[in-house]
Amino acid sequence: MFRLMIEQRKRREIDPTREMLRRSLADLDPKEAGAEYTRERLQAMAGFFEAVTELHDHMKSLPTGTVRKLLKMGAKMKRKVS
């Protein structure tokens, strides 16, 4: 169920955002004022969404038990940092 929820959210939220960022980068006019700053920000956001997608793709291939262990580890790390 968890995997299905994540896949659907990725399809609805992450994938369209990645496409929008790619289009925005492609359409950016380098002669426009502030274009370099805009390009840097868009590239940073695009990099984040690419990394999230890569993580998602990697997690899909892991056994369910391993995913559970990773989630528990993440919860423990959060408690230690707080």
Legacy VTK file of the C-alpha trace (Angstrom):
# vtk DataFile Version 3.0
C-alpha trace
ASCII
DATASET POLYDATA
POINTS 82 float
0.000 0.000 0.000
2.842 2.379 0.910
4.559 1.784 -2.422
1.317 2.428 -4.310
0.772 5.706 -2.454
4.322 6.868 -3.154
4.086 5.895 -6.830
0.824 7.821 -7.254
2.195 10.927 -5.517
5.289 10.788 -7.697
3.144 10.529 -10.801
0.862 13.412 -9.732
3.386 15.746 -8.112
7.037 14.982 -8.832
6.893 14.057 -12.515
4.918 17.162 -13.616
7.224 19.401 -11.569
10.317 17.866 -13.167
8.841 18.455 -16.615
7.913 22.051 -15.784
11.442 22.747 -14.545
12.954 21.223 -17.696
10.664 23.321 -19.921
11.409 26.458 -17.919
15.141 25.907 -18.282
14.799 25.283 -22.012
12.628 28.386 -22.498
14.784 30.709 -20.410
16.046 33.664 -22.472
19.714 34.219 -21.531
19.448 37.893 -22.550
16.683 38.587 -20.052
17.611 40.469 -16.874
18.332 38.067 -14.014
18.462 35.061 -16.335
21.658 33.672 -14.824
20.249 33.764 -11.301
16.990 32.236 -12.516
18.902 29.479 -14.329
20.905 28.687 -11.189
17.757 28.454 -9.043
15.888 26.343 -11.605
18.884 24.017 -11.971
19.100 23.612 -8.197
15.405 22.741 -7.972
15.663 20.414 -10.965
18.643 18.685 -9.341
16.654 18.129 -6.166
13.717 16.601 -8.057
16.073 14.413 -10.096
17.661 13.157 -6.864
14.235 12.410 -5.366
13.295 10.490 -8.504
16.540 8.523 -8.389
15.916 7.671 -4.730
12.351 6.602 -5.550
13.549 4.361 -8.377
16.167 2.781 -6.106
13.663 2.220 -3.280
11.248 0.479 -5.674
13.768 -2.294 -6.230
14.386 -2.969 -2.530
12.560 -5.723 -0.646
9.751 -4.511 1.623
11.613 -5.585 4.762
14.601 -3.460 3.802
12.387 -0.424 3.197
10.832 -0.895 6.641
14.280 -1.015 8.240
15.327 2.151 6.410
12.196 3.970 7.560
12.839 2.925 11.158
16.452 4.082 10.888
15.254 7.435 9.580
12.900 7.840 12.522
15.726 7.042 14.953
18.031 9.562 13.278
15.361 12.235 13.480
14.987 11.688 17.228
18.761 11.960 17.720
18.975 15.210 15.766
16.008 16.846 17.507
LINES 1 83
82 0 1 2 3 4 5 6 7 8 9 10 11 12 13 14 15 16 17 18 19 20 21 22 23 24 25 26 27 28 29 30 31 32 33 34 35 36 37 38 39 40 41 42 43 44 45 46 47 48 49 50 51 52 53 54 55 56 57 58 59 60 61 62 63 64 65 66 67 68 69 70 71 72 73 74 75 76 77 78 79 80 81
